[in-house]
């Protein structure tokens, strides 16, 4: 049976209880804040490392976003597959996924040596960078 919009709205209103949502959020707020703080610190450290790599390579600031997005992608891969930065373990799944990503960034015009330097930030999770990049 097809429900009307009014029936759907009534069902949604019946399920939505602000007190339940408020109590669930307050129960997990400290955990969420701690996780956000750790992730923010890790992202700031990664951004500093990437900026240093780009400065050393003499790259123009306009390309920072290209390389930062690559570093953010590797960070996400390491968090997903290896629990980075809490558990710094080498992950084959992370390495294989990162190999696909580094190939994409090379196709976008990123320089091999800079990509490899950024990869080295995550060497504990990904292992040695590929040389040459496929």
Order of alpha helices (4+ residues) and beta strands (2+ residues): alpha-alpha-alpha-alpha-alpha-alpha
